[in-house]
Amino acid sequence: MYFPQLDSVRGLSFIFIFLFHALRVNYDSILLGNFFSYLFSNLPLAIDVFFILSSFLLTYLAMNEYQRRGNFSFRNYFKRRVLRIWPLYYFIMLLAFVLFPLAAKLLNQTISLPEPVYYLLFVANFYTAAHVFFLQFLWTISVEEQFYLLWGVSLRFLEKNLYAIIGGLLLVSISFSIYAVLNDVKTYFNTLTYLLDFGLGALAAILFFKKSRAVLWLSDLSKTSQVLFYGYLIPHFILFYFLNKYTNGDSNEFVALVNRYIVVIYVSLLITEQVINEKRSRIFEKNRFLIYTGKISYGLYCFHGITITFINILLQYLNFEVVNGLLIIIYFTVNYFISYMSYTILEKPFLRLKAKWRRI
């Protein structure tokens, strides 16, 4: 079953991530600058949306496979993940570790590359040394690949214990995050931080598939309830802006943690509402631009660092200055075209092969 509205959510999430990496604003010069600066600092929460969506869709497909086939094929599951992720990912690796260094040498430029093994083996989220910008955010793919392996094994061999496993994921993630706050441990790139996202995404999929009472209330929201539900994040971020403003130290870190947890829970509920509620707002599934953006979002995400980096290098070489608003449009347009070509030429052939390994 295809949910175009979830592609739309994914597309919107990429736009938030892109803006966080590309947009530069002097908040001191605008009205409510401090508040908008706080909102901007929360844009990376869109990464959590990616993780929740991945977990939700993979789990939902697995539940359907168990229902229709009576079992779950880890082999087919893994092949589908490989065909979706590896071709473009290793193409980026070829660019980063072979072609770009050659080009930099010819142009007498330096390029700060990481140890390749971390990226080639999908453990780049554990590489903390400074390195070239366009590779840095691919840590998220490592996190997803690590979860895909863990979750595939769980779906194949521990299907009757999924609730317990999800509970374990949540417990480990929350415990680690609290420990990290109290001991000043960095959490942003750590897989344990995002087990909460994956766990809640999987839980939402199971509850939706089983039409559990825990989520059925989302299928019959009144118009007033829908307005309040869809608009929840507005008062949420206003509240947490003030909580963030008037706390410091560990208290501030815990405020940020609670903020993230509530957003992750809300996104999990929103995704569930969008697939279970026949009276839902159709804005997500009718927006063709966002749907297509979501469809090619993997390429958009992988290429946008390269696009930003090389456009900046080109402008610097030509000694051109471009205002930030126009520069954002240039970044986005060029990246969209590159990702469209990648999707059409590189990714689609493998996606057709991926379809052959579907069992439902």
Summary of the structure (lengths in Angstrom):
residues: 360
radius of gyration: 21.1
end to end distance: 9.2
largest distance: 63.7
contacts: 1096
relative contact order: 0.16
helix: 80%
strand: 0%
